[in-house]
């Protein structure tokens, strides 16, 4: 159901339709779909809509890894995701089971599993698929990027 709360006037004088988006990223930072997801998220906010949650799943969890080193002649898409999330104070969740399977650990999980280091820091948080379900319920639209 579309949230029909009017928050202003559109360019043509009509009511502005405010929408809430939940965005799911399934692909690694070097993939085109991850880059498209970032550009879409930027466009959502620039159009004065809301992002209720960003959820990173499957290979999308690599976007949250601080261990990624990008060659100098390439864009640091994982870094751009982190900066975008911090600047806009967005709720960004990384699926815990997908992250652990791919070696992405918060300091708590590294300690719990006896690993020497963590590679997941702020603004990211680990959580389960329940967070994706909750985001889908709160949002007007659930938009997915990448191979499912």
Backbone as numpy.savetxt, mean C-alpha at the origin, in Angstrom:
# Nx Ny Nz CAx CAy CAz Cx Cy Cz
-21.30 -0.09 -2.25 -22.14 1.08 -2.25 -21.25 2.32 -2.25
-21.63 3.28 -3.02 -20.85 4.52 -3.12 -21.22 5.45 -1.98
-20.21 5.98 -1.34 -20.42 6.97 -0.29 -20.79 8.28 -0.96
-21.99 8.77 -0.72 -22.47 9.95 -1.42 -22.33 11.23 -0.60
-21.38 11.26 0.27 -21.13 12.47 1.05 -20.53 13.53 0.15
-21.17 14.66 0.07 -20.66 15.76 -0.75 -19.68 16.56 0.08
-18.49 16.72 -0.42 -17.48 17.47 0.33 -17.10 18.76 -0.38
-17.80 19.11 -1.42 -17.47 20.32 -2.14 -18.15 20.34 -3.48
-17.76 21.26 -4.30 -18.34 21.40 -5.63 -17.34 20.93 -6.67
-17.82 20.20 -7.64 -16.98 19.77 -8.75 -16.69 20.96 -9.65
-15.80 20.77 -10.60 -15.43 21.86 -11.50 -16.62 22.44 -12.25
-17.61 21.62 -12.52 -18.74 22.06 -13.32 -19.93 22.48 -12.47
-19.72 22.72 -11.20 -20.76 23.25 -10.34 -21.62 22.21 -9.65
-21.44 20.95 -9.97 -22.24 19.90 -9.34 -21.59 19.40 -8.07
-22.27 18.52 -7.36 -21.69 17.99 -6.12 -20.48 17.10 -6.41
-19.55 17.12 -5.51 -18.33 16.33 -5.62 -18.58 14.99 -4.94
-18.36 13.91 -5.63 -18.57 12.58 -5.09 -17.27 12.10 -4.45
-17.27 12.00 -3.15 -16.11 11.58 -2.39 -16.10 10.06 -2.33
-14.98 9.44 -2.67 -14.90 7.98 -2.64 -13.74 7.52 -1.77
-13.94 6.36 -1.17 -12.92 5.71 -0.36 -12.38 4.52 -1.14
-11.06 4.46 -1.26 -10.41 3.38 -2.00 -9.55 2.54 -1.06
-9.58 1.23 -1.25 -8.61 0.32 -0.67 -7.80 -0.20 -1.85
-6.49 -0.21 -1.71 -5.62 -0.60 -2.82 -4.78 -1.80 -2.38
-4.76 -2.84 -3.23 -3.97 -4.04 -2.96 -2.89 -4.15 -4.03
-1.66 -4.35 -3.59 -0.52 -4.49 -4.50 0.02 -5.92 -4.38
-0.01 -6.65 -5.49 0.43 -8.04 -5.52 1.82 -8.21 -6.12
2.43 -7.16 -6.62 3.67 -7.32 -7.38 4.83 -6.55 -6.77
6.02 -7.03 -7.08 7.27 -6.47 -6.55 7.50 -5.05 -7.07
8.35 -4.27 -6.40 8.54 -2.86 -6.75 9.06 -2.62 -8.17
9.81 -3.55 -8.72 10.37 -3.34 -10.06 9.36 -3.65 -11.17
8.17 -4.11 -10.82 7.18 -4.48 -11.85 6.33 -3.28 -12.26
5.86 -3.27 -13.49 5.02 -2.16 -13.96 3.75 -1.98 -13.13
3.16 -3.07 -12.66 1.90 -2.93 -11.92 2.10 -2.26 -10.56
3.25 -2.45 -9.94 3.53 -1.76 -8.68 3.68 -0.26 -8.93
4.34 0.08 -10.01 4.49 1.50 -10.36 3.14 2.12 -10.70
2.30 1.38 -11.43 0.95 1.88 -11.75 0.13 2.07 -10.48
0.29 1.15 -9.53 -0.44 1.27 -8.26 -0.05 2.55 -7.53
1.24 2.85 -7.51 1.70 4.08 -6.85 1.14 5.31 -7.55
1.20 5.33 -8.86 0.66 6.49 -9.60 -0.85 6.61 -9.41
-1.55 5.48 -9.36 -2.99 5.51 -9.11 -3.28 6.08 -7.72
-2.53 5.62 -6.72 -2.72 6.11 -5.35 -2.48 7.61 -5.27
-1.45 8.09 -5.96 -1.19 9.53 -5.99 -2.36 10.28 -6.63
-2.91 9.72 -7.70 -4.04 10.35 -8.39 -5.28 10.37 -7.51
-5.50 9.31 -6.76 -6.65 9.24 -5.85 -6.60 10.40 -4.86
-5.45 10.59 -4.24 -5.32 11.66 -3.25 -5.36 13.04 -3.89
-4.78 13.18 -5.07 -4.80 14.50 -5.71 -6.20 14.87 -6.16
-7.07 13.88 -6.35 -8.47 14.14 -6.69 -9.33 14.30 -5.44
-8.69 14.37 -4.28 -9.35 14.60 -2.99 -10.24 13.44 -2.54
-9.87 12.23 -2.96 -10.54 11.04 -2.45 -9.70 10.52 -1.29
-10.12 9.41 -0.71 -9.44 8.86 0.47 -8.94 7.45 0.17
-7.78 7.12 0.70 -7.29 5.75 0.66 -7.44 5.20 2.07
-8.35 4.23 2.23 -8.59 3.68 3.56 -7.45 2.78 4.01
-6.86 2.06 3.05 -5.73 1.20 3.40 -5.01 0.77 2.14
-3.69 0.66 2.26 -2.86 0.02 1.24 -2.49 -1.35 1.80
-2.72 -2.38 1.02 -2.42 -3.74 1.48 -1.46 -4.37 0.49
-0.32 -4.85 0.98 0.71 -5.45 0.14 0.72 -6.95 0.40
0.52 -7.72 -0.69 0.32 -9.16 -0.58 1.15 -9.87 -1.64
1.41 -11.14 -1.43 2.24 -11.96 -2.31 3.57 -11.24 -2.56
4.02 -11.13 -3.81 5.30 -10.46 -4.07 5.25 -8.96 -3.80
4.07 -8.41 -3.61 3.93 -7.00 -3.27 4.58 -6.64 -1.95
4.80 -7.64 -1.09 5.44 -7.36 0.20 6.87 -6.86 0.03
7.49 -7.15 -1.11 8.85 -6.67 -1.35 8.92 -5.15 -1.42
7.81 -4.49 -1.68 7.78 -3.02 -1.68 8.13 -2.46 -0.31
7.93 -3.25 0.73 8.18 -2.80 2.10 9.57 -3.15 2.62
10.34 -3.87 1.85 11.65 -4.32 2.32 12.69 -3.20 2.26
13.38 -3.02 3.36 14.46 -2.03 3.39 15.76 -2.63 2.85
15.74 -3.91 2.47 16.94 -4.57 1.95 17.12 -4.40 0.45
16.13 -3.82 -0.21 16.23 -3.65 -1.66 17.22 -2.54 -1.97
18.15 -2.84 -2.85 19.11 -1.85 -3.32 18.83 -1.63 -4.81
18.50 -0.41 -5.15 18.15 -0.08 -6.54 19.39 0.46 -7.25
19.68 -0.03 -8.45 20.81 0.52 -9.21 20.64 2.03 -9.42
21.76 2.73 -9.53 21.73 4.19 -9.63 20.96 4.71 -10.83
20.90 3.94 -11.89 20.22 4.41 -13.10 18.74 4.01 -13.16
18.20 3.52 -12.04 16.79 3.12 -11.98 16.07 3.86 -10.86
14.77 3.93 -10.98 13.93 4.55 -9.95 13.85 3.63 -8.73
13.90 4.19 -7.55 13.73 3.43 -6.31 12.24 3.41 -5.97
11.51 2.46 -6.55 10.06 2.43 -6.37 9.67 2.04 -4.96
10.42 1.14 -4.33 10.12 0.79 -2.94 10.30 2.01 -2.04
11.36 2.77 -2.27 11.58 4.00 -1.52 10.50 5.03 -1.77
10.03 5.11 -3.02 8.96 6.05 -3.34 7.65 5.65 -2.65
7.38 4.34 -2.57 6.20 3.89 -1.84 6.29 4.33 -0.38
7.42 4.08 0.25 7.60 4.46 1.66 7.43 5.94 1.89
8.02 6.74 1.02 7.91 8.20 1.13 6.46 8.65 0.94
5.78 8.10 -0.05 4.38 8.44 -0.31 3.51 8.12 0.90
3.74 6.96 1.49 2.95 6.54 2.65 3.22 7.46 3.84
4.48 7.78 4.09 4.82 8.67 5.20 4.27 10.07 4.99
4.44 10.62 3.82 3.99 11.99 3.56 2.48 12.14 3.70
1.75 11.09 3.34 0.29 11.16 3.36 -0.32 10.47 4.57
0.55 9.97 5.47 0.10 9.32 6.70 -0.95 8.25 6.42
-0.61 7.33 5.50 -1.54 6.29 5.09 -1.36 5.02 5.90
-2.43 4.28 6.03 -2.42 2.98 6.67 -1.90 1.97 5.65
-0.71 1.44 5.89 -0.10 0.51 4.94 0.21 -0.80 5.65
-0.41 -1.85 5.18 -0.31 -3.16 5.81 0.38 -4.13 4.87
1.30 -4.89 5.42 2.01 -5.94 4.70 1.52 -7.27 5.27
1.05 -8.16 4.40 0.56 -9.45 4.85 1.68 -10.21 5.56
1.43 -10.58 6.80 2.48 -11.19 7.61 2.93 -12.54 7.07
2.00 -13.38 6.63 2.42 -14.70 6.14 3.19 -14.58 4.83
2.76 -13.71 3.93 3.49 -13.50 2.68 4.87 -12.90 2.95
4.95 -12.00 3.92 6.23 -11.37 4.26 7.20 -12.38 4.86
6.74 -13.16 5.82 7.61 -14.15 6.45 8.11 -15.16 5.42
7.24 -15.58 4.53 7.60 -16.54 3.49 8.71 -15.99 2.59
8.77 -14.67 2.47 9.74 -14.03 1.58 10.89 -13.38 2.34
10.99 -13.66 3.64 12.11 -13.17 4.43 12.02 -11.71 4.82
10.82 -11.16 4.86 10.64 -9.77 5.27 10.13 -9.77 6.70
10.93 -9.20 7.60 10.66 -9.30 9.03 10.69 -7.95 9.71
9.74 -7.73 10.60 9.81 -6.58 11.51 10.78 -6.96 12.62
11.13 -6.02 13.47 12.05 -6.35 14.57 11.43 -7.37 15.51
10.11 -7.28 15.74 9.43 -8.24 16.61 9.48 -9.65 16.02
9.20 -9.76 14.72 9.21 -11.07 14.06 10.62 -11.63 13.96
11.61 -10.78 13.73 13.00 -11.24 13.68 13.39 -11.84 15.02
13.03 -11.17 16.10 13.34 -11.67 17.44 12.58 -12.98 17.70
11.32 -13.00 17.36 10.47 -14.18 17.60 10.99 -15.41 16.87
11.52 -15.23 15.67 11.98 -16.36 14.86 13.49 -16.56 14.93
14.15 -15.83 15.83 15.57 -16.02 16.04 16.45 -15.56 14.89
16.01 -14.55 14.19 16.80 -14.00 13.08 17.58 -12.80 13.58
18.70 -12.52 12.93 19.60 -11.48 13.42 19.17 -10.07 13.06
18.41 -9.92 11.99 18.06 -8.55 11.60 16.66 -8.48 11.03
16.14 -7.27 11.07 14.82 -6.97 10.50 15.04 -6.14 9.24
14.07 -6.19 8.35 14.15 -5.37 7.14 12.81 -4.71 6.82
11.96 -4.58 7.81 10.67 -3.90 7.66 10.56 -2.87 8.78
10.45 -1.62 8.39 10.38 -0.53 9.36 9.19 0.36 9.05
9.03 1.42 9.83 7.97 2.39 9.57 8.09 2.89 8.14
7.05 3.16 7.44 5.66 3.27 7.86 4.87 1.98 7.73
5.54 0.89 7.41 4.86 -0.38 7.16 4.52 -1.09 8.46
3.46 -1.89 8.42 3.11 -2.73 9.57 2.69 -4.11 9.07
3.07 -5.13 9.82 2.68 -6.49 9.48 1.33 -6.80 10.10
0.49 -7.47 9.34 -0.80 -7.91 9.86 -1.35 -8.99 8.93
-2.51 -9.51 9.28 -3.08 -10.62 8.52 -4.10 -10.20 7.48
-4.65 -11.21 6.82 -5.63 -10.97 5.76 -6.92 -10.34 6.28
-7.15 -10.42 7.58 -8.32 -9.76 8.16 -8.30 -8.26 7.88
-7.11 -7.68 7.80 -6.98 -6.25 7.49 -7.43 -5.95 6.07
-7.19 -6.89 5.16 -7.66 -6.72 3.78 -9.19 -6.80 3.74
-9.74 -7.74 4.46 -11.20 -7.88 4.51 -11.83 -6.61 5.09
-11.26 -6.12 6.17 -11.78 -4.89 6.79 -11.70 -3.70 5.82
-10.59 -3.60 5.11 -10.43 -2.50 4.15 -11.47 -2.59 3.04
-11.73 -3.80 2.57 -12.73 -3.99 1.52 -14.12 -3.60 2.00
-14.40 -3.82 3.28 -15.70 -3.46 3.83 -15.85 -1.96 4.01
-14.77 -1.28 4.37 -14.82 0.16 4.63 -14.78 0.99 3.34
-14.17 0.45 2.30 -13.96 1.22 1.08 -15.17 1.13 0.14
-15.28 2.14 -0.71 -16.26 2.09 -1.79 -15.75 1.25 -2.94
-14.44 1.23 -3.13 -13.82 0.48 -4.21 -12.55 -0.21 -3.70
-12.40 -1.48 -4.09 -11.18 -2.24 -3.83 -10.48 -2.40 -5.17
-9.30 -1.82 -5.30 -8.56 -1.83 -6.56 -7.30 -2.68 -6.36
-7.09 -3.66 -7.25 -5.95 -4.57 -7.15 -4.99 -4.36 -8.31
-3.70 -4.42 -8.01 -2.65 -4.27 -9.01 -1.73 -5.47 -8.94
-1.48 -6.11 -10.09 -0.55 -7.22 -10.15 -1.27 -8.53 -10.39
-0.47 -9.59 -10.53 -1.01 -10.92 -10.77 -1.52 -11.52 -9.47
-2.71 -12.02 -9.54 -3.32 -12.62 -8.34 -3.00 -14.08 -8.28
